[in-house]
């Protein structure tokens, strides 16, 4: 784990304004596909962090019989549904990751609903010292300024490709397309206040996350005066 350089002036100003209100340390957690962000998220939860998972919320807002799913079907057609009426995320993913305009249309449906639900979950967690928002597209959606700290789980693109092939069975062309659809490694690191290196073993990650949790607790206590 290492502390990163400060973000741009506008980002710092937004964080300074947010810090004027009393509350928990709000942490944005992100990383590229295959970087291991979910491993970090699970470990933080085991230490006692309240984790709000944007991916889980994104699935919730398009569950069967929700307005979100109805709008997705209206936009992309019934072929994106499974036989049981649930969303076929793999089929939809192949469509939108190959076409930026379709991806923007899907995001316009999903992101506002996800934002509203995550805000509701944060209100329900009032009193927790550290709330972690696990957000894969934090950099892409320019959300860094809304958090007190931004933790980026970092690995090289080579390791991303290796993990996507080994752990998800993803063909190289598909993996590269998913990576291109996200922010670059440099763009993510530019918004980080803390960087977690996950290029090593899970044992090494355990140590990194232990240090991360201690640092987040220290910052939460400092922010609370």
N, C-alpha and C positions, 0 to 999 in steps of 0.2 A: 504493500500500500504506500502511496506517496501523495503528498499534497500537490495540486496542480497550480499553474499560474492563474491569476485572477481572470475572470471573463471581462468582456467589453464594458465600457463605462455605463451604457444603458442598462445592461444586465445587473451590474452592481447597484445602480440606483434603484432598480425595482426591488432588489432584495433588501436594501436599506429601508425602503418604505414599508415592506412587509414586516420587517422586524420591529416596527414601532408598536405593533399589537402584541399583547401578551398571549402566549400559547405554546404548543409543543414545537420542537425542532422539526420542521418539515423538510424531508429529504426526497429528492428526485433520484431514482436509481435507473440507470439505463446501460445499454451495451448493444453491440451489433449481434445479429443472428449467429448463434453458435459460440458466442463469447462466454456463456455460462452465467448469465445474469440471474437465471432462476435458481441456480445453486447458491449464489450469494443471498438472494432473497429468502430462501428457506433457512439459511443459517442465521440471518438477522432475526427472523421470526422466532427461532429457537432461543435466542438471547432475550427476547421480550419485546422486540419492536412490533408495533402495529403495522402490518404490511397490507397495502391496498393494491391489488394486482390488476393492472389495466387490461391484460389479456383475459382474465377471468370475467371482468366486468363486460368486456366486449362480447364475450360469449353469452352472457346473461341478457344483454339488451337485444339480442337477435334469437332468443330462445323461441320455441314454438308458441304461436298465438300471441306474440308481442307485436306492437306497432312497428318496431324496428325491422323485424323479419318481413312483415307485410310490405314495407317500403323497399327492402332489398329485392324481393321477388317481383315487385312492380317494375323496378328498374332493370333487373338482370334476367328476368324470366324464370319460369318454374323449373328449368333444368338445374338450377343451383340448389334444389331441394333433394334430400334423400327420400326413400320410399316411406319412411315414418314421419315425414313432414318437417324434419329438422334440417338445418342448413348444412349443405355439403361444403365445408370450409376448404377442403383440398381443391375441389372443382372451381370454386369461386376464386381461390388464391391463384390458380393457374391463369385465370382470365385477367385479373387485375394486375398481377405482377408483370404481365406481358404488354400492358397498355396503360400508360400513365394517366390518360384521360379517364379511363374506367376506374383507376385507383382513386383519383380525386373524387369521382362521383360516389364511390363507396365510402370514402372518408367523410364526405359531407353528410352521409346518413348516420354513420357510426359515432364519429368523434363527439358531436354535441351531446348525444345520449350518454356516452361513457363519461364525459366531463361532469354532467349533472349527477350521475350515480356515484362517482368517486367523491364528489363534494359532500354528498349525503352520508357516505360511509365515514368520511373524515369527521363530520359533525357528531356522528355516533361514537367516535373514539375520543371525544373530548376528555382531557385529563391525562392522556398518555404522554410521556415525556418525548418520545421519538415516534413520528409517523413517517413511514417510508412509502412513497408512491412508486411502484414498479411500472415504469413506462417505457416500452421499447422505442417509441418514436418521439421521445422527449426532445431530441435535437432537431428532428425534422419539423416538428410543430412549434418550435421556438418557445418552449415552455420553461426554460431554465430560470428566467427571472422570477418565476412564481415560487421558487423554493429557497430555503435558507442555505442548503448545501446540495450540490449535484455530485453524485457518485457514479463514475463511469467504470464499468467492468471492461477491461481492455485485453485483447489478444491481437496477434497479427492476422492479416487476411489469409495467409497460408494455413494457420491453425483453424480459422473459421471453416475453410473449405474441407480440411481433413475431418473435422468433427461432424459437419453436416453429412458427409459421405458415410462415416463410420456409425454415427449414432442415429441418423434419420434415414439412411439409405437414399439420400438425395443425389440425383445425377449432377455432375459438375456444372453443366449449362444452367440447370435450374437453380443451383446454389448461387452461382455468379449473378443470375438475374435478381434473386432475392437480395443479395448484397448491394447490387447497384441501385435497387429501389430505396435503400436506406441512406442515411447520412454517411459520409466517409469517416474513416477512423480519425482523421485530423479534425473534422468538424465536431465530432463528439468530444475529443480531448480538449478542444478550445473552450468548451462550456464547463469542464470539470473543475470542482474544487478539491475533490479527492479521487484518485485513480487506484483501482484494485487490479493488479496484474494476475490474470488467471491463465497464464501460459504453462503453469507447472502442474503438479499433481494435486489431487483432492486434499491430501495432507497439508500441502503448502497453502491451499486455499483456506483450509480451516484456520491456519495461523493468520493469514491476511484478514479474514473476516473478524477474528477475535480482536485484532488491532483496530480494525475499522469500528467495531462496536464500542470499544473503549474510547475512541476519539469522538464518536458521535455523542456518547454520553457526556464526555467532557464539554463539548460545545453546547449541548443542551443545558447543562448546569450553568455554564458561563452566560448563556443567553437569558437564563432565568434570573440572573442577578445574584 
